[in-house]
Amino acid sequence: MDRGATRATEDVDIMVRRTDVNRFAAVLTALPMNFTRQDRPDIVLFIVPDDPRKKSGVHLVWADEMIRLSCSVPSPKVEESERAAEGCWVVSLGALVRMKLTSFRDIDRVHIADMLSAGLLTAAVPASLTPELRARLESIEREEAENA
């Protein structure tokens, strides 16, 4: 791993079925960190009282739902995850790329560029995308090639 290629983010996104939110909340709020739940119009957020910033919280991402009105495909299903070497469950690379290309915010494009520079995106990933998302990926690839 190229440690210089990593980015530090303070928040954690957890994909959960909307029907499981109360069960998940009970587990999270019982942890020693004293997480508190905040239901906001656009997100369910858990924060530590010592650091109440949205950017440092645990954000819930609804599985298999449109994250924003502008999205053309829903977020991945919980079943689109795999067990990482450390034992935790993470969204598959293909599903993560699809999420990033669907949202397509500046930070999402940066994350895709990082994945490209790290050589993580094999030919199988673009082949699994819709034409619209494949075009977005190609635009990032072109921009990265121009900036190289």
N, C-alpha and C positions, 0 to 999 in steps of 0.2 A: 504494500500500500504506500502510496506517495502521501505522506503526512502533510506536505505543503499544499496538496490539492483538496484537503478537507475544509469544510465550512462549519463554523460553530453557529448553531441556532439554539435559542433558549427554550423554544416551545416544543411540545410533543403532540403529534396528531395521532389519534387512535380511531380506527374505523370500527364502528359498532352498528348493529342493527337497531333501528329506532325502537323496536319492541323490547330491546334489552337495556334501554337507557337507565331505568330505575335500578335494575340489578347491578349494572356497572357502577352507578353512582354510589350505591351502598358499599361496594367494595372499596372504591377510591376514597370516599370520605372516612372510612374506618382506618386508613393507613396513618402511621405516625406523623406524616408531614402536615396533618391537619388541613387537607384540601377542603375548600368550600366551593359549592356549586353556584354558578351564575348562569341563569338562563337569559340570554340576550336575543334580540330579534333575529340575528343572523347566525347564532352559534350557541352551543352549550359549552361552557368553559369551566374548568376547575382551576382554582388558583390557591397558592399558599399565602396566607394572610401577611406574612413578612414581605412578600413581593407581589402585589396585586396587579401588576401589568399584564395586559392581554397577551403580549409577546412572550411572556415567560410561563404561561399556563399550559394546561393539558386541554387540547381542543378535540371535540368529538366530530368526526366526519361520518355522516350517515352512509352506510353501505347501500349500494344499489339504488341510489337516488340522484337526482340532478342537484349538484351542489349550488349552482347559481342559475338564474334564468337564462343566462347567455350560453350555458353548456349544451353541447349537441349530443353528448352521451352521458349516461349515469356513471356515478362512481363505481368502483369495483364491488363485487360481492365479497362477503367475508371469506367465502370459499376460494377466492383468488389469492390466497396467502400460502406461505410455506414456512417451515420451521428453519430459523437461522441457526448457524453453528452454536451460538450462545444459548439456544434453547427457546428463545422467544419467537412468536409468530410475527411475520412481516408480510406486507403486500408483495406480490411477485413483481419482478422488474418490469415485465410487460404491462401490468396493471398500473404501476407507478408512472411509467412513461405516458400511458394513456391519460391518467389523471392530470399530469403536468401539461400535456399538450391540449387538453380540454380547457383547463383554466387559463393557460397561456398568459399569465401575468408576467411582469418583468422577472420576478424571482423564480417563476417556473421555467422561463426560458434560460435563465442562468443555471438552474439545476440541470436542465437537459444538456446545455453546453458543457457543464462539468462531467456529465456521464459520457458524452462523446469524447472529451479529451482524455478521460480515464480508460477509454476503450471498452466500456461496458455494454454498448449497444451492438449486439450481433445482428446479422441479417434477419434473424427470426423476428426481432422486435418490430422493425418497420413493416414487415410482411403481414403482421397481425393487426395493423392499424387500418382505420377507415381511410378513404382517399383524402378527406379533409385533414385528418390528423397527420397523415403521411406528408402532405404538402407543408404543414407547419414544421414538421421535423426537418424537411429538406430546406426550408428557409433558414432555420438555425444552422444547419450544416453549411449552407452557402455563406452566411455571415461569419461563421467561425473560420472558414477557408479564406475569406477576404481579410480577416484580421490576423491571420497567421504570419 
